[in-house]
Amino acid sequence: MSTPAPEPSNLPNWMIIFAFIASLVLTILKIIENIFKAARKSNLEIILTREVFFRIFETGEALYVNAVLIAYDVGALIKDIKASLKKEDGATKEFTLKVAQIGEKYRSSEGLYQFSFHSSSPLTFIPENNPQRQVYICEHVSYAEDTKQEFQRFQQELFQLKDKYSSISNTDEVQTAQLSSDIKDAINVACTNIMDKIQIEPGKYTLSLTVTYRQKWKYLPVFITKTAKSGIQFVVETYARDFMRYSLNEYLQRKLYQVLSNQKEMIAAPEYSPSNIIELSAQ
């Protein structure tokens, strides 16, 4: 005849205490596991889009980069943004870029896309599960000052030409011809000097953006710092520099007209869009 199992009330105290402790430990481990799962799930993803192009400003050469950002599960505070550009075919080159302006793209009343830049600081809050679009102006740091100086020299020469020929008569063919020659020389010299500072050249490039952000754990008052990275590849065609030189020449002529005629208007900066743009997987 079998002996009946002891009732719980008859179990030794050490077994009851052990069962309680084991149950408590398992519960705590389960809570910790859920917290870490939530922490792994909560992140910020940045995706660079195919909308990228170069512009030449009077402050230097820059790339316009468009991105989509998504903060999963918990909002994220962006603390820093770093950009890098690498030429990968032929002689490998790496360029130092600075995220100089942060803004957004919008559609104007005429139906055209325009850009609005509101900050030079990377500090941005991305709300949870609400995709945000941002545009970054990434400047070439190394040659920015040299490019700026070349534009300033051209501007000074224009004012000198204006003073020199301020009293020219429309009937003075000699002076008119000389002015035309001086203008042509000034534009050619400035165009050559500025293009010498521009780094864009034919080849295959990879552009990368790395975002450093802070995010709160979902179940605890703890903040952690993470990074997210995204990139695109594109090709600068063999005709790119000739195209940019032509656009720069047009820009300088418009600038010259402004000075000589005392006009003030917005002049579109020289621009080039690369080809074969490939969006790389976010990291």
Summary of the structure (lengths in Angstrom):
residues: 283
radius of gyration: 30.6
end to end distance: 67.8
largest distance: 134.4
contacts: 789
relative contact order: 0.18
helix: 35%
strand: 39%
